[in-house]
Amino acid sequence: MDPWLLQGSYQLAMGHSILLMPIDLFEKRTLGALWQPVLAVCPDNLLDRTAKRAVDLGFALPAASFSSLSDDSIDGHWRAIHKQFSFGKPLLEGLPTLARRLDLAALDLPHRLLMRRLGRPSEQPEPNVQPLALVRRSIYDRAFVAAAAELDRRGESFESPDLDFAQAVTETVGHRQITTSLALPGVPPAYVRRAYSPELKARVRPTSDRDVNDVWAPEIGERPDAMVERAAIEFVLTHRATANGGPGLMMPSVPAQAFTLLAQLEKHFRDATQDHPSSVRKLLNRLNAVVRPLFTEAVIEAVRSASALSVFSNFPLGLVTMPGDTAPLAARLPIAYEPMLPLTRTVQRAATSPVLDWDNRISILVAECIPTSDPVGAESRRGWQLVQQMHADTEGLTLHLAETLSLEALHKAVKEHAPDILIISAHGKIAGTAAALVIGDQSYVGLGLEKPPPVILLSACHVAPRGAGAVSIADLLLREGAMAVLGTQVPVDVRRNLMLMSRLLANLAHHLANPSQNVTLLEVWHHVQTSNVINDVLMATPALMEWGRTPGPNGLTPQQEFMRLRSSGRLRPNHIYEDTEQVLGEIADDQGVGAQIRNWFRRPGYVPESLFYLFAGRPERIHLSSVRNRVKRFQPDM
C-alpha cells in the first residue's frame, strides 16, 4: 500500500468482520448483508455440515477445520483470497505465519502486517522479548508511516538516498494518530459473590499480563476455563489492535480492592445529599494507589504515545491518574470502553468492524421520561426547549422533543423519528442488582427497541456503575444493538448534565458546519468533556459560581476571560484541573482576590464530575463527515 493510503486506513480502524455462531444459526438470515463471506472455520466434527452450508451461502473459500490451521494453511488461504479479490495488485511478499505467543499477539501482529504491506521482512518475537520493546517498535512503526505519508504528500520518496529519514520521523511527533488498545481483566467481588457458585468462586484467579504457556494450539478449547477466557480476551484485543494499527497490551487483572473502592465511591455519590469533594478526592487517591502497579513501563509508554484508547474492561480506567499526571486518564485522551460481562457477548460484538458515516447530517430525538410534576422534569423540559430553539436553523442537524412517559410512547417516538442519536432524559435507579432507567413511574433495565438508534445518550443518574458489578441499562443497550452508549457512573445535577449535553450538540453543530475537520463522535465528546472542566470548578459552590459570572474591571466575567483570552495553549490534558486552577487564580490575582479563590479550590473544593461519564461501544467508528474525505486528506496533490 502507498504510505498515504496506509495512513488514511488507520483513521478508519479497518478490521476483519469475524462472526461467531452455533452451527444451527449458520444461515443467510444470521449472516446479514455481508459484502462477501470469505472463510468458515469450525471444529473438526462439524466440518462436513459447515462445508456444505458455506457452499450454499456463497463463501469464497472452502471451509476449514481448526486442526488444519497452520502456517501453510494461512499462506494457502491468503493466496486464494488474493486470486479472487486482488483486482490486479501483486501478492504481498513474505510468508504469513501464525502468532505463537497469544499474550504478545496484539503487539506482534500489527507490526508484521505493516511489514508485509511495506514489502519488508518480519519475524516472530524472540522468546524472552519484553513488551516495552514491542511497544516502542509499534510506536516507531506509526511514526514511520506518518513520515512516509507526509513525504508522499509532498511528492518525495522515503527510499531516496538523499533523505534524512530519521529527521522526517522526528518531525511527525504531535501529528500521529495512534489508538492504543488495552485489555484489563477483572470482575467485581460483589458480582462474584452474587453470580458464582462456591465451586466457581474457588477457581477465580487473577490474570497476569504475560504467560509463556499461553500459546496457540488447535485443541485450545480443551484447556482450563481460565486459559480459554484469557485466549478470548486476547483474541478481541488482537483483532482491535490490528485494525487500529497500534499497540495492544494485555494488562494484569484489576485488584479486587480497586472494585471495592470504586463501589464505595459510587455509593458515596448516591448517598450524599450534597457534594463532598474532600471525600471524593481521598477515595480517588486510594484508588490510584491500588491501581498504580497495573501501569507497567510498557503501558505508560503506550498511553503517552496514544491519541485515543480502546479499553476492554469492566473497570473505568479513565478515573485513574497515571504516574506523572495530575488529572485522571479520561482527561488525557478519548477512551471508548468495551465491557467484558458477559465475555461471550464481548467476543461476538468486538469481533466485527462496523462503521457509520453521518455525512454531515444528524437527526436527534430527546425523549423526556420524567413527569412535568417532578421539578427535575420541568427543569429538563425548559432546558431542551432552549436547546431546540438554539439549533432551529442549524443546517444538517434536526432536533425533535418527545413526551415519552411510558415504554410504549418511547417505542413509538423512536420508530417515528428513527434518530441517529437518542437522548433519554430520565431518572436512574439502582434496583437491587440492576442500574435501571425510570420511564414515567416504571423502572426498566432493557428497552426492547425494535431497531435501536446507533447512539444512545443516557441523560440520567448512575446508569453505568462499575464498582458492584450491577447489571446496567447502559451495557444492555449495547446488547440490544446500539453502536455506542453514553452513561454516568454517579448521580449528576440536572443543570450540569443538561449543560454538558447541550455543549455536545453545539459542538456537533460546529463540526457539521466545518466538515473538513473530519472528526469522530468520540473525538467530539472528549473535547466537550475536557472543555467542561471549568464548569466543574466554578459550579462547585454558589460563591465560586457567583464570582465566575460577575464581570471584572475589563467587562468580562472570569469565565469569559478564561475561555476567550487566558486559557488558550495553557491547558495540558493530563494536568487540566491543575492548569485551570492556575489560570483562574491569575485572573483572581488581577482582581485582588487570588488567595480567597485559591482557598475555595481547596476548601470545600470541587468534584471532577465531567469525568464520571463512560462512552461504551464504538463511538470512534462513528464519523460526522464523509469517511472518504477522512482518508482523502492524506492523498498527495496531483
C-alpha positions in Angstrom: 0.0 0.0 0.0 1.1 3.5 -0.6 2.1 5.1 2.7 -0.6 7.9 2.4 -3.3 5.3 1.9 -2.0 3.2 4.7 -2.0 6.3 7.0 -5.6 7.0 5.8 -6.8 3.5 6.5 -5.6 3.8 10.1 -8.1 6.6 10.6 -10.9 4.1 9.9 -9.8 1.2 12.1 -10.4 -1.2 9.3 -10.6 -4.7 10.7 -11.9 -8.1 9.5 -15.5 -8.9 10.5 -15.5 -12.2 12.3 -18.8 -13.7 13.2 -19.1 -16.4 15.8 -22.2 -18.6 15.9 -23.6 -22.1 16.5 -23.8 -24.4 13.5 -27.6 -24.3 13.7 -27.6 -20.5 13.1 -25.2 -20.7 10.2 -27.6 -19.4 7.6 -28.3 -16.4 5.4 -30.6 -14.6 7.9 -27.9 -14.7 10.6 -25.1 -13.6 8.4 -26.9 -10.5 7.4 -25.9 -8.2 4.5 -22.2 -9.0 4.4 -20.5 -7.8 1.2 -18.8 -11.1 0.6 -18.4 -14.0 3.1 -15.0 -15.5 2.6 -14.0 -18.3 5.0 -15.8 -20.5 7.5 -13.7 -22.2 10.2 -15.1 -24.9 12.6 -14.4 -27.7 14.9 -13.3 -30.9 13.1 -16.5 -32.8 13.9 -18.6 -30.1 12.2 -16.6 -29.8 9.0 -18.9 -31.7 6.7 -22.0 -29.7 7.8 -20.1 -26.4 7.7 -18.6 -27.0 4.3 -22.0 -27.8 2.7 -23.6 -24.6 4.2 -20.6 -22.5 3.2 -21.0 -23.6 -0.4 -24.8 -22.9 -0.3 -24.1 -19.4 1.2 -21.6 -18.4 -1.4 -18.4 -18.4 0.6 -15.3 -17.6 -1.5 -13.1 -20.3 0.1 -13.8 -23.9 1.2 -14.5 -24.4 4.9 -11.5 -25.3 7.1 -11.3 -27.2 10.4 -9.4 -26.0 13.5 -6.9 -28.8 13.3 -6.0 -27.8 9.8 -4.9 -24.3 10.7 -1.1 -23.9 10.3 1.4 -21.6 8.6 0.8 -23.5 5.4 -2.9 -23.2 5.5 -2.7 -19.4 6.3 -0.5 -19.0 3.3 -2.9 -21.0 1.1 -5.9 -19.0 2.3 -4.3 -15.7 1.6 -3.2 -16.8 -1.9 -6.7 -17.9 -2.6 -8.1 -14.6 -1.3 -5.6 -12.7 -3.4 -6.6 -14.6 -6.5 -10.3 -13.6 -6.1 -10.0 -10.1 -4.7 -6.7 -8.6 -5.7 -8.0 -6.6 -8.6 -4.7 -6.9 -10.4 -2.5 -6.0 -7.4 0.6 -8.1 -6.7 0.6 -10.6 -3.8 2.3 -9.3 -0.7 5.7 -10.7 -0.2 6.7 -12.8 2.8 5.1 -15.9 4.2 2.4 -15.1 6.8 2.8 -17.2 10.0 0.5 -17.9 12.9 1.3 -16.0 16.1 2.6 -18.4 18.8 2.5 -16.3 21.9 -1.1 -15.2 22.3 -0.2 -12.8 25.2 2.0 -10.8 22.8 -0.1 -11.2 19.6 -1.7 -7.8 20.0 1.8 -6.2 19.9 3.2 -8.6 17.2 0.6 -8.9 14.5 0.0 -5.2 13.8 3.8 -4.9 13.2 4.0 -8.0 11.0 1.0 -6.9 8.9 2.6 -3.5 8.4 5.9 -5.0 7.3 4.1 -7.1 4.7 2.2 -4.1 3.4 5.6 -2.3 3.1 7.2 -5.3 1.4 9.6 -5.8 4.3 10.6 -9.0 6.2 9.3 -9.7 9.8 10.0 -12.4 12.3 8.3 -13.9 15.3 9.3 -12.1 18.6 12.2 -13.6 20.5 11.2 -15.9 23.4 12.4 -13.5 26.1 11.3 -10.3 24.4 9.9 -7.6 26.8 6.5 -5.9 26.0 8.2 -2.5 26.3 10.5 -3.3 23.3 7.5 -4.3 21.2 5.6 -1.1 22.3 8.5 1.1 21.2 8.7 -0.8 17.9 4.9 -0.2 17.4 5.3 3.5 18.1 8.1 3.7 15.6 6.1 1.9 13.0 3.4 4.5 13.2 5.9 7.3 13.1 7.5 5.7 10.0 4.1 5.5 8.3 3.2 9.1 9.2 6.6 10.4 7.9 6.4 8.3 4.7 2.8 9.6 4.2 3.9 13.2 4.6 6.7 12.6 2.1 4.2 11.1 -0.2 2.0 14.2 0.1 5.0 16.3 -0.8 5.9 14.2 -3.8 9.1 12.8 -2.2 10.1 9.2 -1.5 11.1 7.7 1.8 13.5 5.5 -0.1 15.5 8.4 -1.5 19.2 8.1 -0.7 19.5 11.8 0.0 16.7 11.9 2.6 17.4 12.1 6.3 14.5 9.8 7.2 15.3 9.8 10.9 14.7 13.5 10.9 11.5 13.1 8.9 10.2 10.6 11.5 11.1 13.0 14.4 9.1 15.8 12.7 5.9 13.7 12.9 5.7 13.9 16.7 2.5 15.6 17.6 0.9 14.7 14.3 0.5 11.0 14.8 -2.9 9.4 15.4 -2.3 6.2 17.4 -5.1 4.3 19.0 -3.8 2.0 21.8 -5.8 -1.0 22.7 -5.8 -2.3 26.3 -7.3 -5.4 27.9 -7.8 -5.1 31.6 -9.5 -8.3 33.0 -11.2 -8.5 36.4 -14.6 -8.9 37.9 -16.1 -7.0 40.8 -16.0 -9.2 44.0 -19.7 -8.3 44.6 -20.5 -9.8 41.2 -18.5 -13.0 42.0 -20.3 -13.4 45.4 -23.7 -13.0 43.7 -23.3 -14.8 40.4 -20.8 -17.6 41.0 -21.3 -21.0 42.7 -18.9 -21.9 45.6 -17.1 -24.2 43.2 -16.5 -21.4 40.6 -15.5 -18.9 43.3 -12.7 -21.2 44.4 -11.4 -21.2 40.8 -11.3 -17.5 40.3 -7.7 -16.4 39.9 -6.1 -13.1 38.8 -4.7 -12.9 35.3 -1.1 -11.8 34.6 -0.1 -9.6 31.7 2.1 -12.4 30.3 2.1 -16.2 30.3 4.8 -18.1 28.4 2.5 -21.1 28.3 -0.2 -19.1 26.5 0.5 -20.3 23.0 -1.8 -21.3 20.1 -2.8 -24.9 19.6 -5.8 -26.4 17.8 -7.0 -28.0 21.0 -7.1 -24.7 22.8 -10.7 -25.2 23.7 -9.8 -28.1 25.9 -7.8 -26.0 28.3 -8.9 -24.9 31.7 -11.6 -22.2 31.7 -9.2 -19.5 32.9 -6.9 -20.1 29.9 -9.9 -20.2 27.5 -11.2 -16.9 28.9 -7.7 -15.4 28.6 -7.5 -16.5 25.0 -10.9 -15.0 24.3 -9.8 -11.6 25.7 -6.5 -11.8 23.7 -8.5 -12.6 20.6 -10.6 -9.4 20.8 -7.6 -7.3 21.9 -5.5 -8.5 18.9 -8.4 -8.0 16.5 -8.8 -4.4 17.7 -5.1 -3.6 17.8 -4.6 -5.0 14.3 -7.5 -2.9 12.9 -6.1 0.2 14.6 -2.5 -0.5 13.6 -1.3 0.5 17.1 -0.1 -1.4 20.1 -2.4 -3.7 22.0 -1.5 -4.7 25.6 -2.8 -7.3 27.9 -2.7 -5.9 31.5 -2.9 -7.8 34.8 -6.3 -8.2 36.4 -7.8 -5.3 38.3 -7.2 -5.9 42.1 -10.3 -6.8 44.0 -9.7 -3.8 46.3 -10.0 -1.4 43.3 -13.5 -2.6 42.6 -14.3 -2.3 46.3 -13.0 1.3 46.5 -14.9 2.1 43.3 -18.1 0.7 44.8 -17.6 2.9 47.9 -17.0 5.9 45.6 -20.2 5.3 43.7 -22.2 4.7 46.9 -20.8 7.9 48.4 -22.3 9.9 45.5 -25.6 8.1 45.7 -26.0 8.5 49.5 -24.6 12.1 49.8 -27.2 14.9 49.9 -24.5 17.3 48.6 -21.1 17.2 47.0 -18.2 16.2 49.5 -15.2 17.0 47.4 -12.6 16.1 50.1 -14.1 12.6 50.5 -14.2 12.1 46.7 -10.6 13.2 46.5 -9.5 10.8 49.2 -11.3 7.8 47.6 -9.8 8.7 44.2 -6.3 8.9 45.7 -6.7 5.5 47.4 -8.0 4.1 44.0 -4.9 5.5 42.3 -2.6 3.8 44.8 -4.2 0.4 44.4 -4.3 0.5 40.6 -0.8 2.1 40.1 1.0 -1.3 39.8 -1.0 -2.0 36.6 0.8 0.8 34.9 3.9 -1.0 33.8 6.6 0.7 31.7 5.1 -0.7 28.6 1.6 0.6 29.4 2.8 4.0 30.3 4.8 4.3 27.1 1.9 3.1 25.0 -0.6 5.5 26.7 1.8 8.5 26.5 2.2 8.0 22.7 -1.6 7.4 22.1 -4.2 9.8 20.8 -7.0 7.5 22.0 -7.6 4.4 24.0 -9.8 1.4 23.2 -10.3 -0.4 26.6 -11.7 -3.9 27.1 -12.6 -3.9 30.8 -15.3 -3.9 33.5 -13.3 -1.2 35.3 -13.4 2.5 34.4 -9.6 3.0 33.8 -10.3 6.7 32.9 -10.9 7.6 36.5 -7.4 6.6 37.5 -4.5 9.1 37.3 -1.4 7.8 35.5 2.0 8.2 37.2 3.4 11.7 36.4 -0.1 13.1 35.7 -2.4 15.2 38.0 -5.6 14.7 36.1 -7.4 11.3 35.5 -6.7 9.4 32.3 -10.1 10.4 30.9 -8.9 14.0 30.6 -5.6 13.0 28.9 -7.2 11.3 25.8 -10.5 9.9 24.5 -11.5 6.5 25.8 -14.0 4.0 24.4 -14.9 1.0 26.6 -16.0 -2.5 25.7 -17.5 -4.1 28.9 -16.5 -7.7 29.4 -19.5 -9.1 31.2 -20.5 -11.5 29.8 -17.4 -12.3 27.9 -19.2 -14.3 25.2 -21.2 -11.2 24.2 -18.0 -9.1 24.2 -16.3 -11.6 21.8 -19.4 -11.6 19.5 -19.7 -7.8 19.4 -16.0 -6.9 19.3 -15.0 -9.2 16.5 -17.0 -7.2 14.0 -15.9 -3.9 12.5 -18.9 -1.6 12.0 -18.5 1.9 10.6 -21.1 4.7 10.4 -20.8 7.7 8.2 -23.3 10.5 9.1 -22.0 12.6 6.1 -22.8 15.9 7.8 -26.5 15.2 8.7 -27.6 14.2 12.2 -31.1 13.5 13.5 -31.5 13.8 17.2 -34.5 12.7 19.4 -34.8 13.8 23.0 -37.2 11.5 24.8 -38.5 13.1 28.0 -39.3 10.4 30.5 -39.7 12.5 33.7 -43.2 13.8 34.5 -43.8 17.6 34.5 -44.8 17.4 38.1 -41.2 16.5 39.0 -39.1 19.7 39.4 -36.3 17.8 37.5 -38.6 17.1 34.7 -39.7 20.7 34.5 -36.1 22.0 34.5 -35.2 19.4 31.8 -38.0 20.5 29.5 -37.1 24.2 29.8 -33.5 23.4 29.0 -34.2 21.2 26.0 -36.7 23.7 24.6 -34.0 26.4 24.7 -31.5 24.0 23.0 -34.1 23.2 20.3 -34.6 26.9 19.6 -30.8 27.5 19.5 -30.4 24.9 16.7 -33.6 25.6 14.8 -31.6 26.9 11.8 -28.5 24.7 12.1 -28.1 23.1 8.7 -27.7 19.3 8.8 -29.0 18.9 12.4 -32.6 18.2 13.3 -33.7 18.0 16.9 -37.1 16.6 18.0 -38.5 16.6 21.5 -41.0 13.9 22.6 -43.0 13.2 25.7 -42.4 9.6 26.5 -43.8 8.8 29.9 -44.2 5.1 29.1 -42.2 2.5 27.4 -44.8 2.2 24.6 -44.5 6.0 24.0 -40.7 5.7 23.8 -41.0 2.9 21.2 -43.5 4.9 19.2 -41.3 8.0 19.2 -38.1 6.1 18.2 -40.0 4.4 15.4 -41.5 7.6 14.1 -38.3 9.7 14.1 -35.6 6.9 13.5 -33.0 9.2 15.0 -29.2 8.9 14.7 -28.9 9.9 18.3 -31.4 9.2 21.0 -31.1 11.2 24.2 -33.1 9.8 27.0 -33.9 12.2 29.8 -34.9 10.1 32.8 -34.1 9.3 36.4 -31.7 6.5 37.0 -32.4 4.0 39.7 -30.4 1.2 41.4 -33.0 -1.5 41.8 -31.5 -4.5 43.6 -28.5 -5.6 41.5 -29.5 -3.6 38.4 -29.0 0.0 37.3 -32.2 0.9 35.6 -34.0 3.8 33.8 -37.3 5.2 35.2 -39.7 5.9 32.4 -42.8 7.6 33.8 -43.1 5.7 37.1 -41.8 2.3 35.9 -38.2 1.0 36.1 -36.6 -0.7 33.1 -33.2 -2.4 32.7 -33.8 -3.1 29.0 -35.8 -1.1 26.5 -36.5 -3.8 23.8 -36.4 -1.3 20.9 -37.2 -2.9 17.6 -34.4 -1.0 15.9 -32.2 0.8 18.4 -30.6 4.1 17.2 -26.9 3.8 16.7 -26.1 6.2 19.5 -28.0 6.5 22.8 -27.1 9.2 25.3 -28.5 8.5 28.8 -29.1 11.8 30.5 -29.8 10.1 33.8 -28.0 9.4 37.1 -25.8 6.3 37.8 -26.9 4.2 34.8 -23.4 2.8 34.2 -21.9 1.9 37.6 -18.9 -0.4 37.6 -18.0 -1.0 41.3 -20.5 -3.5 42.4 -20.9 -5.3 39.1 -24.6 -4.3 38.7 -26.4 -5.2 35.5 -26.7 -1.8 33.9 -29.1 -0.4 31.3 -26.0 1.1 29.5 -24.5 -2.3 28.9 -27.8 -3.9 28.0 -28.5 -1.3 25.3 -25.2 -2.4 23.6 -26.5 -5.9 23.6 -29.8 -4.8 22.1 -27.9 -3.4 19.1 -26.8 0.2 19.9 -23.4 1.0 18.5 -22.4 3.4 21.3 -24.0 4.3 24.6 -23.0 7.2 26.9 -23.9 6.8 30.6 -22.9 8.2 34.0 -21.4 6.2 36.9 -22.8 8.5 39.6 -25.7 10.9 40.2 -25.4 14.1 38.3 -27.0 17.5 38.8 -29.7 18.0 36.1 -28.4 21.5 35.2 -24.8 20.4 34.9 -25.8 17.4 32.8 -28.1 19.5 30.6 -25.2 21.9 30.1 -22.9 19.0 29.1 -25.4 17.6 26.6 -26.2 21.0 25.1 -22.5 21.7 24.7 -22.2 18.3 22.9 -24.9 19.3 20.5 -23.3 22.7 20.0 -20.0 21.0 19.1 -21.7 18.6 16.8 -23.3 21.5 15.0 -19.9 23.3 14.7 -18.4 20.2 13.0 -21.3 19.9 10.7 -20.6 23.4 9.5 -16.9 22.6 9.2 -16.8 19.1 7.7 -13.2 19.4 6.6 -12.2 18.7 10.2 -13.2 15.0 9.8 -13.8 14.1 13.4 -15.4 11.1 15.1 -18.1 11.2 17.7 -15.6 10.1 20.3 -13.3 13.0 19.5 -16.1 15.5 19.8 -17.2 14.0 23.1 -13.7 14.2 24.6 -13.4 17.8 23.6 -16.7 18.6 25.3 -15.7 16.6 28.4 -12.4 18.3 28.9 -13.5 21.8 28.0 -16.2 21.4 30.7 -13.6 21.3 33.4 -14.0 25.0 34.1 -17.7 24.4 34.9 -16.7 21.5 37.3 -14.6 24.1 39.1 -16.8 27.1 39.1 -20.1 25.4 39.7 -18.7 23.7 42.8 -20.2 26.3 45.2 -22.6 29.2 45.0 -19.7 31.6 45.9 -17.4 30.3 43.1 -20.3 30.4 40.6 -21.2 34.0 41.6 -17.5 35.1 41.2 -17.2 33.3 37.8 -20.3 35.1 36.5 -19.5 38.6 37.8 -17.9 41.0 35.3 -14.4 42.2 36.2 -12.7 45.6 35.5 -12.3 44.7 31.8 -16.1 44.0 31.4 -15.6 40.2 31.1 -16.6 37.6 33.7 -13.8 35.4 34.9 -15.4 32.5 33.0 -15.4 34.6 29.7 -11.9 35.8 30.3 -10.7 32.3 30.9 -12.3 30.9 27.8 -11.7 33.8 25.4 -8.3 35.1 26.4 -6.3 33.3 29.1 -6.6 29.5 28.7 -5.5 29.2 25.0 -2.5 27.0 24.8 -2.1 26.7 28.5 -4.2 23.6 29.4 -2.4 20.4 29.3 -4.9 17.5 29.1 -3.0 15.4 31.7 -2.9 18.4 34.1 -6.1 20.1 33.0 -7.6 20.7 36.5 -4.3 22.0 37.9 -3.8 24.3 34.9 -7.4 25.5 35.1 -6.9 26.4 38.8 -3.6 28.2 37.8 -5.3 30.4 35.1 -8.3 31.2 37.2 -6.0 32.1 40.1 -4.2 34.6 37.9 -7.5 36.2 36.9 -8.4 36.4 40.6 -5.0 37.9 41.4 -5.7 40.7 39.0 -8.9 41.4 40.9 -7.2 41.2 44.2 -9.0 38.1 45.4 -6.4 35.4 44.5 -5.9 34.0 48.0 -9.6 33.7 48.6 -10.4 32.0 45.3 -7.5 29.5 45.7 -8.7 28.7 49.2 -12.1 27.9 47.7 -10.5 25.5 45.3 -9.2 23.6 48.3 -12.0 24.1 50.8 -14.6 23.0 50.1 -13.1 22.0 46.7 -14.8 20.6 43.7 -15.6 17.2 42.1 -14.4 16.2 38.6 -17.9 15.4 37.6 -17.3 15.6 33.8 -15.0 12.5 34.0 -17.6 10.2 35.6 -19.2 9.6 32.2 -18.4 6.4 30.2 -18.7 6.0 26.4 -19.1 2.3 25.7 -19.2 0.6 22.4 -17.6 2.0 19.2 -18.1 5.8 19.2 -14.7 6.1 17.5 -16.2 4.4 14.4 -18.9 7.0 14.0 -17.8 9.7 11.6 -19.5 13.0 11.4 -18.4 13.8 7.9 -17.5 11.7 4.9 -15.3 8.7 5.6 -13.9 9.0 2.1 -12.8 12.6 2.8 -11.2 11.5 6.1 -8.9 9.3 4.0 -8.5 11.6 1.1 -6.9 14.4 3.2 -3.7 12.3 3.2 -3.7 11.9 -0.6 -0.8 13.6 -2.4 -1.7 16.6 -4.5 -2.0 15.7 -8.2 
